[in-house]
Amino acid sequence: MGSVVEPILDRTIAALKAEGATVIDGTDIDLSATVNEFPALVCEFKTDIATYLQTYVHGTNPVSGQPYARTLADLIAFDASHQNLEGPWNDAVFEAAEGTNGRDATCADLRQATTPPVQAAIDQLMAANHLDAIIALTNGPAWPTNDDPNAGDLNGHFEYFVGSSTAAAVSGYADITVPTGYDAGLPLGITFIGGRWGRTEADRPRLRL
């Protein structure tokens, strides 16, 4: 994969420098706290999807003739009884969320152990290097899908996957992705991740990345 993405990254860095940006290459963010992100997400989801459904979804489902789902358990039951619609359904994430207690004290602890450390890691990296933004490849080259549900996409080799969305998603910081190159005719993007309370353009005549 390096033979594909490294020349694209090199050209991207050269283009940014040509526009006046200062690029500090070879920095790393400690994302070890994101090990808690999925457990935090699923317990939050159980509560939040029920709140959403009960707040915004009303009336009767024209397919089943029954009232619309009001909880995550209702959604799982609907999927199980209507596999002909888009199935067979894979409700693994739904079921993982249903197995939690929702937004309880344990869930709050998981979030506290996840988001603040990632925010601190980004803040420290940006402060230490006087950065306006962090840039990274958005994803690696597009991969083939796989009809074997046991193997999954990439034939199960997720170590080949490259992605930079986690830092911004977990921290809650802003990011933006723009096209930066192509592999076999398919686009690749570069992501710019901002810090807490990022400055406005009027304060930023030259970027440091």
Secondary structure, DSSP 4 states (H G I P E B T S, - for coil): -HHHHHHHHHHHHHHHHHTT-B---S-----GGGGGHHHHHHHHHHHHHHHHHHHH--SB-TTTSSBPP-SHHHHHHHHHH-HHHH-S---HHHHHHHTS-SSSHHHHHHHHTTHHHHHHHHHHHHHHHT-S-EEEESB-S-----S-TTT-GGGG-GGG--B-HHHHHHHT--EEEEEEEEETTEEEEEEEE--TTPPPGGG-SS-B-
